[in-house]
Amino acid sequence: MALEIRPLSEAMGAEVTGADFSKPLDAADVEALNQAFLDHHLLCLRGKPLSARELLDVACYFGTPHAETTRSHWVDGVPEISKLVSTYEKPEDKPADPRMNRRTGWHTDHSFKEIPPKATLLHGHEIPSSAGHTRFCNAERAYADLPEATKQRLEGLQAVHSYDTMRTPARAIARTAEEVAETPDVVHPLIRTHSETGRKTIYFNSNRTDRIVGLERAESDELLDAIHEHMTQPQYRYDHEWRVGDIVVWDNCSLVHSVNVDYPIGEPRIHLRTLIEGTRPI
């Protein structure tokens, strides 16, 4: 059966059906997937739960997967695949204030790295009965809609990305000494050019972007807050309602994402994840 690719929303995204992703795809289908990825920024591959090795094979259609930073999350000895368990086992696991869960912050994965990942693949294995959606905003479209004067103001600005920043209310996962050494602060352009399409996008991560180089903290915070408010407006947003077996692959250059963490206590929420090697932001 041929792949069928249908748009998911006006903001971004396409649904892909018509394939068994536990089996190899032919070259034409892989090419179609990659073109759809560039066109839509986000793909939802509908299917059944895959093993870590099978998911790794799917990830390779989009580039070269790389190892997860936190080794405790590795699955079945596969460093490129991590298991993310976000289940609330007991009432005290669910924060009264959702902001205290870092997954609610609008972010792009691993921007604290010198060479962040091109894309993320997240694969739903167990899904709660309600909420738990992953929400996305289109930072490329948000940039395109900025007034020309604002674009000129932002052009050339550099921002410091840290593993953790006090700008966000919730703290990051603790690192070992080895992991700390692997994750020093890095500097990325605030306006980034996509390495494959050449289009410009806002490159901001509310969980990692700490400050703008050369600005006083107050001025930097004011500008970053304004960017955050602009790029997360409803017209740039798509909320993904998970089904078991979904593989959602998204562009970390063009999109930011967050999670609706208000799902039921005691209902499993388990995903497998892998990241695709990217290029240095320019």
Secondary structure as UniProt FT lines:
FT   STRAND          4..7
FT   STRAND          14..17
FT   TURN            21..22
FT   HELIX           27..40
FT   STRAND          42..45
FT   HELIX           52..59
FT   TURN            60..61
FT   STRAND          65..66
FT   HELIX           71..73
FT   STRAND          74..75
FT   TURN            76..77
FT   STRAND          78..85
FT   HELIX           91..93
FT   HELIX           98..100
FT   HELIX           102..104
FT   TURN            109..112
FT   STRAND          119..126
FT   STRAND          134..138
FT   HELIX           139..144
FT   HELIX           148..154
FT   TURN            155..156
FT   STRAND          158..161
FT   TURN            166..167
FT   HELIX           177..181
FT   STRAND          186..189
FT   STRAND          191..193
FT   TURN            195..197
FT   STRAND          200..202
FT   TURN            206..208
FT   STRAND          209..212
FT   TURN            213..214
FT   HELIX           217..231
FT   HELIX           234..236
FT   STRAND          237..240
FT   TURN            244..245
FT   STRAND          247..251
FT   TURN            252..254
FT   STRAND          255..259
FT   TURN            265..266
FT   STRAND          270..276
//
